Amino acid sequence: MEFNDHLKEDFDRDGFVLVEGYLSAGEAAEINTHIQRFIDEVLPSAPDTTAFYEDRDDPASIKRLQNMADLDPYFGELFQSNRFTSLASFLLADDVVPKNPQWFNKPARVGAVTPPHQDGFYFMLEPNEAITLWIALDDIDEENGCMRYVRGSHRRGMRPHRSSNVLGFSQGLSDFSDEDLEREVAMRARPGDLFAHHSMIIHRADANQSDRRRAALGLVYFAARARKDEEKAERYRQELFSRWEREGKI
Ligand SMILES: O=C(O)CCC(=O)C(=O)O
């Protein structure tokens, strides 16, 4: 697939790029249909850690689905498809290793904030070179919790994080500042629009204060040149799951 050089220049400069209509509205609707099928048919027999809820007593309040590629061939194929790997590869200037696709949902009224964070803090890569292709599946704006990126922050290193108390986003920046807010851009999107964001970019989203859902599919790819500290990552994962179990969150 051919991509415009400006796309890479913008991505390198800003740490994120919006590609409007990367998928058609029809293709986004098809993904929505498969998400619902996944919830109805796959989730009931999937491991508990596949879904996180805003309210564990309310099955309609799913805020996150993960491991979808391993559990369902449709998401496996979508994730591995050239359409996405070629874009990730072009922007990272490397071969890419597909990681986990996740569904990020903010249910109407109850969808919580996404705290400011850098994905690379969770990824634990050296060099920290990875990308998320974040595909909007709804009309998304300030009211239902659009993505907010701190332009260029991927070039200014890893910032300190601390426990955020937000399920699914356990870590948030501890020094998020007014200067970050000044550089931040709120990005509206329509179904099928795609944001590509670098693992070092600071991003966040507000809670969903609207009567509309806000959903997106996030496809994560690591650059082939990036090496993961597997031991550190596993230790972190275990600590996190024990904490969630203790707190009754999963
Ligand atoms: O969808 C969201 O609110 C956040 C997603 C996110 O943090 C990510 O894709 O890295």
PDBQT file of the ligand as one rigid body, heavy atoms in Angstrom, charges set to zero:
ROOT
HETATM    1  O1  LIG A 301      -9.777   5.152  24.139  1.00  0.00    +0.000 OA
HETATM    2  C1  LIG A 301      -9.261   5.759  25.083  1.00  0.00    +0.000 C 
HETATM    3  O2  LIG A 301      -9.879   6.526  25.812  1.00  0.00    +0.000 OA
HETATM    4  C2  LIG A 301      -7.813   5.609  25.367  1.00  0.00    +0.000 C 
HETATM    5  C3  LIG A 301      -7.097   4.685  24.452  1.00  0.00    +0.000 C 
HETATM    6  C4  LIG A 301      -5.640   4.669  24.715  1.00  0.00    +0.000 C 
HETATM    7  O3  LIG A 301      -5.158   5.149  25.726  1.00  0.00    +0.000 OA
HETATM    8  C5  LIG A 301      -4.758   4.074  23.732  1.00  0.00    +0.000 C 
HETATM    9  O4  LIG A 301      -5.229   3.585  22.693  1.00  0.00    +0.000 OA
HETATM   10  O5  LIG A 301      -3.539   4.094  23.953  1.00  0.00    +0.000 OA
ENDROOT
TORSDOF 0
